[in-house]
Amino acid sequence: MKVTGTVWKFPQDDISTDQIRRKIYAHLPLTEQAKHCLEGIDPEFAEKVNSGDILVAGKNFGCGSSTSAYASIMKLGIAAVVAESFGRIFFRNSISGGLLVIGCPGILEFLTSGDRIEVDTVVGQIRNLATGQILKSAPFPDVLREMAELGGEKPYLKARLASK
């Protein structure tokens, strides 16, 4: 699976699920929740981001509670999140929900906001299209890649059951 998009870089470590989508917006429809995505860090982020863009972050992205904060990222049309590392619950919830999340140590030094990158989950590499440089990442496990490609855990399980 390859994803190409423009980078939105959030170099902070420990961006929690509450910073991704504050709890006070949890009762709102998802379209409204998305309008507040990461607003505590960049108040205009949701207005500026385009469908297909890629969010890049520091260590432990999505730490904290098990809320479905990933859904507001997806609703904005973000194609993937690449971070130095992820909070475990956020990582699993994101994959189960269909959001492609890739851990890649060294990603923050590799690019700047506005760069276009190509993420290849099969071979495990990220190409900075602005510089031509390549950063290796661990290849994404087939089952997780397929789950993200199909739109999450439920579509994945339906496809698996249908193939039996």
C-alpha positions as CSV (number, residue, x, y, z in Angstrom):
1,M,0.0,0.0,0.0
2,K,1.3,3.4,-1.0
3,V,0.0,6.7,0.3
4,T,1.3,10.1,-1.0
5,G,0.4,13.4,0.6
6,T,1.5,16.8,2.0
7,V,2.9,16.8,5.5
8,W,1.5,18.5,8.5
9,K,4.2,18.3,11.1
10,F,3.5,18.3,14.9
11,P,6.9,17.7,16.4
12,Q,5.7,17.6,20.0
13,D,5.9,14.3,22.0
14,D,3.0,13.0,24.0
15,I,0.1,14.5,22.0
16,S,-2.8,12.9,23.8
17,T,-6.2,11.8,22.5
18,D,-7.6,14.7,24.5
19,Q,-5.5,17.1,22.4
20,I,-6.4,15.4,19.2
21,R,-10.1,15.7,20.0
22,R,-11.1,17.3,23.3
23,K,-13.8,15.5,25.3
24,I,-16.1,18.5,25.3
25,Y,-16.7,17.8,21.6
26,A,-17.4,14.0,22.0
27,H,-21.1,14.4,21.9
28,L,-21.1,16.3,18.6
29,P,-21.5,14.6,15.2
30,L,-18.2,13.5,13.8
31,T,-18.2,16.3,11.2
32,E,-18.3,18.8,14.0
33,Q,-15.7,17.0,16.1
34,A,-13.3,17.1,13.2
35,K,-13.5,20.9,13.0
36,H,-11.8,20.9,16.4
37,C,-9.1,18.4,15.6
38,L,-5.8,19.4,17.2
39,E,-7.1,22.9,17.8
40,G,-5.2,23.3,21.1
41,I,-1.9,23.0,19.2
42,D,-2.9,24.6,15.9
43,P,-6.3,26.4,16.1
44,E,-6.5,26.6,12.3
45,F,-5.4,23.0,11.5
46,A,-8.8,21.6,10.6
47,E,-9.5,24.6,8.2
48,K,-6.1,24.3,6.4
49,V,-5.8,20.5,6.0
50,N,-6.8,18.8,2.8
51,S,-8.0,15.4,2.1
52,G,-5.1,13.1,1.4
53,D,-2.6,15.0,3.6
54,I,-0.4,13.2,6.1
55,L,0.0,14.0,9.7
56,V,3.5,13.6,11.2
57,A,4.2,13.7,14.9
58,G,6.7,13.0,17.7
59,K,6.9,10.2,20.2
60,N,3.9,8.6,21.9
61,F,1.3,10.2,19.6
62,G,-2.3,9.4,20.8
63,C,-1.3,8.6,24.4
64,G,-4.0,8.8,27.1
65,S,-7.5,7.6,27.0
66,S,-9.1,5.1,24.8
67,T,-11.5,7.6,23.2
68,S,-12.0,7.3,19.4
69,A,-10.0,10.4,18.7
70,Y,-8.6,8.9,15.5
71,A,-12.1,9.3,13.9
72,S,-11.8,13.1,13.8
73,I,-8.5,12.7,12.0
74,M,-10.1,10.4,9.5
75,K,-13.1,12.7,9.0
76,L,-10.7,15.5,7.9
77,G,-9.5,13.1,5.2
78,I,-6.0,12.6,6.6
79,A,-4.6,9.6,4.6
80,A,-2.1,8.5,7.3
81,V,-0.4,9.4,10.5
82,V,3.4,8.8,10.7
83,A,4.9,9.3,14.1
84,E,8.1,8.5,16.0
85,S,5.9,6.2,18.1
86,F,2.3,5.8,19.2
87,G,0.3,5.2,22.3
88,R,-0.7,1.5,22.1
89,I,-4.4,2.0,22.5
90,F,-4.5,4.7,19.9
91,F,-2.5,2.6,17.5
92,R,-4.9,-0.4,17.8
93,N,-8.0,1.7,17.7
94,S,-6.8,3.6,14.6
95,I,-6.1,0.4,12.7
96,S,-9.4,-1.1,13.8
97,G,-11.1,2.0,12.6
98,G,-9.3,2.1,9.3
99,L,-6.7,4.8,9.8
100,L,-3.3,4.0,8.6
101,V,-0.7,4.7,11.4
102,I,3.0,4.1,10.9
103,G,5.7,4.2,13.5
104,C,9.0,5.5,12.1
105,P,11.8,6.6,14.3
106,G,13.7,9.6,12.8
107,I,10.7,10.9,10.8
108,L,10.8,14.4,12.5
109,E,14.3,15.1,11.3
110,F,13.6,13.7,7.8
111,L,11.1,16.3,6.7
112,T,9.4,19.6,7.2
113,S,5.8,20.8,7.1
114,G,4.6,21.2,3.5
115,D,6.9,18.5,2.1
116,R,5.2,15.8,0.0
117,I,6.0,12.2,1.0
118,E,5.2,8.8,-0.3
119,V,4.7,6.1,2.4
120,D,5.1,2.5,1.2
121,T,3.9,0.1,3.9
122,V,4.9,-3.1,2.0
123,V,8.6,-2.4,1.7
124,G,8.8,-0.1,4.8
125,Q,10.0,3.1,3.5
126,I,9.1,6.8,3.3
127,R,10.3,8.9,0.4
128,N,10.5,12.6,0.8
129,L,9.5,13.8,-2.7
130,A,11.0,17.3,-2.0
131,T,14.5,15.9,-1.4
132,G,14.4,12.5,-3.0
133,Q,15.7,10.9,0.3
134,I,14.4,7.7,1.6
135,L,13.9,6.8,5.3
136,K,13.4,3.1,6.2
137,S,10.6,2.1,8.5
138,A,9.5,-1.4,9.6
139,P,7.3,-3.0,7.0
140,F,3.7,-3.0,8.1
141,P,2.4,-6.4,9.1
142,D,0.2,-7.8,6.3
143,V,-2.8,-8.3,8.5
144,L,-2.7,-4.7,9.8
145,R,-2.0,-3.3,6.3
146,E,-5.0,-5.2,4.9
147,M,-7.2,-4.1,7.7
148,A,-6.4,-0.4,7.0
149,E,-6.8,-0.9,3.3
150,L,-10.2,-2.4,3.7
151,G,-11.4,0.4,6.1
152,G,-10.9,-1.2,9.5
153,E,-11.6,-4.3,11.5
154,K,-15.2,-4.9,10.6
155,P,-14.7,-4.8,6.8
156,Y,-11.6,-6.9,7.2
157,L,-13.5,-9.6,9.1
158,K,-16.4,-9.5,6.7
159,A,-13.9,-10.0,3.8
160,R,-12.2,-12.9,5.6
161,L,-15.5,-14.6,6.3
162,A,-16.7,-14.1,2.8
163,S,-13.6,-15.8,1.4
164,K,-14.2,-19.0,3.4
